[in-house]
């Protein structure tokens, strides 16, 4: 079974992020908007979801559902990425600003890949 490179890349991204969510949730706490309840539970749940999606993307039978779910997850975490960018704009840390604002446009191609995967 050959896995297309875009599927493998998205799966690897979710796997890496999922591991970080579970192993070091403190990395994600600053990204959590105030209106999201139970920050630690949401961080851990999203890490588990990313790991499930990473595995689901690898198998052709589960790939469509995993693709749609990946797009939904990417949309769901966008407010956190936006908060990170806003917070970074209030600092003098140029590297943080570049990283934070650089993440925002990355969401678009990632969502496109997820949707393309879902529709294969």
N, C-alpha and C positions, 0 to 999 in steps of 0.2 A: 504494500500500500504506500503510494507516494503522497506526501503531504506538500501542497503548494507552498512556496516560500512566504507568501503574505500571511497564510494561515499559521505557519510555523512561527513567524515573527510576532503576530498578535498573541499567540499562545504563550510564547516565551516572555513577552511583556507582562501579561497577566500573571504568569507563574512567579516571576521575579517580584512584582509588586505585591502579590498575595503573601509571599513569604515575608516580605518586609512588614506588611500590615500585622502579621501574627507575631513575628519575632521582635519587632521594635515599634509598637503602636505609637510611641511618643513622637515619632517622625511626623505622623499625620494629625496629631492633636491641634497644631496651629492652623491647619487648613479647615477645621470644622467651623462652619457658620454657627452663630449663637442660637439660631432658631432650630437647629438639629438637636433632638433630645439624646440623652445617653451616649455621649460621644464615644466612649471606649467600646461600648457594645456595637455601635455602628461601624467603627473602625475594624473590629474583629470580624463582624459579619461580612463586611465588604471584602476583607482578605480571604475569607472562606469562599465567597462568591467568585472572586477572581481565580482561585485555584480550581474550582469546579468548572468555570468557563475555559480555563487553560486546557484542561483535560477534554472537555466536551468539544472543543474546536478540532481536536486531533482525529476524531473518528467521523467518517462520512455520514453515519446515521444520525449522530447528535449535532453535527456541524451547523445545520440550519437554525435550530433552536439556540445553540450557543452563539451563533452570529447575531441573531436578533437580540438576545440577552446581553451580549457584549456591547452592542450599540446603546441599549438602554442604560447599562451601567456607566458607560462613558458619558452619557448625557446627565445621569444622576450625580456624578462626581464633579461636573463642571462648576457648580457654585463654589466648591472647595478650591478649585484652581483659580477661579476669579477672586475669591477672598485672599488667596496667597498673593496674587498680583497686586491687589489693592494695598494689602499690608506692606508688601515690598516697596511700593511707591512712597511710603512714608519713612523709609530708611535711607541711609547714605550708602548702603551696601550695594554697589553696582552689580556684583556677581549674582546676588540674590534677585535683583530686579531683572537682570537678563534671563535668568533661569525661570523666574515666575512668569514673566510676560512671554517667554519663549514657549512655555507649555500650552498657552491658550490656543494658538493656531494649530498646534499639533493635534488637538482634539478632532479637527475636521477630517484629516486623512485617516485617522484611526477609526472614526465612525464610518467613513466610506468603505474602508477595508472590511469592517464588521458587517455592513450591509451587503457588500459584494459576496462575502462568505455565506451569508444567510440565504442569498438568492441563487446559489449554485446548485 
